[in-house]
Amino acid sequence: MSRMSQAAVTVASPDLGASARLEQAGLLAVFGVGAALQFSIAIAQSLLAVALLCWVSLIVMRRERIEVPRFFWPLVVYAGLTLVSAAFSPQPWVSFADTKQLVLFLLVPLTFRFIRGDRGSTMITVIVTAGAISAAYGIFQYGILHYDIHHRARGTLGHYMTFSGLVMLVLSIALARLLFGRRDRLWAALVMPALAVAVSVAFTRNTVVGACVAAALLFSLKDFRLFAVLPILGATFLLAAPAELTTRFTSIADLQDPTNRDRLAMLREGEHMIRTHPIVGVGPNMVQVVYGEYRVPDAVETTNPHLHNVPLQIAAERGLPALAAWLWFVVGLIVALATRFRDPDQRFLAAAALAAVVSMLAAGMFEYNFGDSEFLMLFLSVIALPFAAARSTTA
């Protein structure tokens, strides 16, 4: 080898080594986000920042082309329309501060970039394992520390709604692995009872609905005859669960229940907001501020931070164009996942992502889960996995 060739190797090697280290660090950071957000949003967002730094550095060093799945573009449009809404908000400084959550959308290209090939299955294992630990702690809070509907189990998280929403997603993807996975199915089967119990003992009806809808979809995709399992499970729950739990979940159809009455009132209040501000909405994070102006006489609460319904909240807060962009995202995503589900090599991850989508939509009829940072981070990571898995780890 000539002296010039030796010099070239000497110069190139440090760059290759640094590039490999950035690749590994970015991969581990994205794995860490999937686990940490189920315990600490601060740690998860710190790891997200590390992953973003690694990604940008690799783009510069390798002159990489930025690639994203197609469903990401509706989210970009949605983000742009959110910024427009913030600009027309009655308190723009408050609305723009709230739009920082849009940065979380970058989890889609990050997952697409780092969690390639078989790494997607490993990511699911990480998520399910962390979810099982979180669920076990929530059950401990309910069973040993005697948390109840007045002081609900929340794991290590700040709010019981966040805890139950994350467990709902984990339960959905664990069931997808049990039905469609090629490996680690035993682990999914072992942790599913804890996940199901944790969803119940948080006393959040929307997540129970979401989990049931996801299970119904997965059973139907696997074998429609499995659909008959759901009534059996429901009857078993009603017979075996403590009275405080059965009373809570059977109240979902009780129109005299105060929370049900308040949600019905919010539908009318949201409609009024949309009629008044159809294009840009009342502004991000402004629903609570202007709630008194639109409150109907039969509403139970004097104010609410949001309207407990994802499509209604988006339309009222950000306008009908933003809702159209969000619906474009959801429909396009479902169509793309349904196409990937037909491929046996991608079936498991596609089923897991479909379960996440339908559980989010079903629960989102009763709760603004798309606006919960921890929930959104896990949701975006899971739905990006089938698209990332189709890419080579050496690409």
Secondary structure, DSSP 8 states (H G I E B T S, - for coil): --HHHHHHHHHHHHHHHHHHHHHHHHHHHHHHHHHHTTT-HHHHHHHHHHHHHHHHHHHHHHT------TTHHHHHHHHHHHHHHHHTSSSHHHHHHHGGGGGGGGHHHHHHHHS-TTHHHHHHHHHHHHHHHHHHHHHHHHHTS--BTTB---TTSS-HHHHHHHHHHHHHHHHHHHHH-SS-HHHHHHHHHHHHHHHHHTT-HHHHHHHHHHHHHHHHHH-GGGGGHHHHHHHHHHHHS-HHHHHHHHGGG-TTSHHHHHHHHHHHHHHHHHHHSTTT-S-TT-HHHHHHHH--TT-SSS--SS-S-HHHHHHHHH-HHHHHHHHHHHHHHHHHHHHHHTSTTTHHHHHHHHHHHHHHHHHTTTS-GGG-HHHHHHHHHHHHHHHHHTS-TT-
